[in-house]
Amino acid sequence: MKIITLFFLMLAVAACGSLPESKKIDYKSAGKTPPLEVPPDLTSPGMDDRYVVPDIGATSVPSTATYSAYSRERSGQPQAGSTALLPIADKATSPVRIERAGTQRWLVVQGTPESVWPVVKEFWTGLGFVIKLEAPQAGVLETDWAENRAKIPESGIRNILGSVLDGLYSTGERDKFRTRLERGAGGETEIYISHRGMIEVLEGGIGGGSADRTIWQPRPADADIEAEMLALLMTRFGVGDAKAKAMVAGKDAPPIDRARLIQNSGAESVLVLNEAFDRAWRRVGLALDRVGFTVEDRDRSKGIYFVRYVDPEADDKKEKGFLSKLFSKSDAAKKPEQYRVSVTTVAAISEVKVQSKDGAPEKSATAGRVLSLLHEQLK
């Protein structure tokens, strides 16, 4: 026994001097984690493969696709190493810029959604994610749940045995990301990334029940990890790593009163945004993604998002938190209702309302709860 103990102590000491550099993001083991069971209203089946990742180059060896390589492949521009002039990597007019509103950030890329889509899809698969939802008609890509292994503390024993017993280490947290593309003006594409998280807790922590098993509960969206993903995505469009991080880390605008909720009991409630239509439309879409609504379709010309939603308080009088009910097993059997989220603008003021699936004003308590969720993200 003493010999075995001494052996492991020697391994730990030997490993202490050669710890690898820590990383902020490591989802390479995403495929090894068990899938999370979530209510069917939060997912929808994948669509067709109209936007498959293109093969870059003539060889059969798998490679990492970049936006610049993809553009050259399709436009016939000379490849690097030819006698033509090489592109300037850090030119004053960047093909990518960052836009922000409070804690919300998004990218604006020179290129159509048709050309940007495959690059974004390859970006997620290259990080180790599995694409769970692919809806080109709505401009949405969503990953499956995965664990960020970079959050696991490094240790000498883990570095030596981690590759063999890697399943023994877990953060108790899972992440998924939704990417939404919007067609901008002048041949541009806007890219939004929203994060959703889950955390594993003892069941005994709810209602004093038995603690013999664990359950998954939602945790707040992480704006920092959204920014980190935006910075990584910018490098796929030709922006240097240091410059991408600096652009994403720019100072946020001073906090202002951006939204107010007007609740009308028995009448139509309204969420008022102190913004013109373009920015209000973008921010409402990102808020829907963060909260976890299923956006089935949208019509920007009419200012309408078509969503599916299960009200966790309908026919449920138990004292539970809103988000915990949203993911509880009892809610999985509830049928999701279809709603319209309408964005209209007069002058520089926008109004967000909830309508029935037929477009009639929705005056139920559910509409008020939907607007309350959006208000938390938009205020």
Secondary structure by P-SEA (a helix, b strand, c coil): caaaaaaaaaaaaaaccccccccccccccccccccccccccccccccccccccccccccccbbbbcaaaaaaaaaccccccccccccccccccccbbbbbcccbbbbbbccccccaaaaaaaaaaaacccccccccccbbbbbcccccccccccccccccccccccccccccbbbbbbbbbbbbccbbbbbbbbbbbbbbbbccccccccccbbbbbbccccaaaaaaaaaaaaaaacccaaaaaaaaacccccccccbbbbbbcccbbbbbbcccaaaaaaaaaaaaaaacccccccccccbbbbbccccccccccccccaaaaaaccccccbbbbbbbbbbbbcccbbbbbbbcccccccccaaaaaaaaaaaaacc
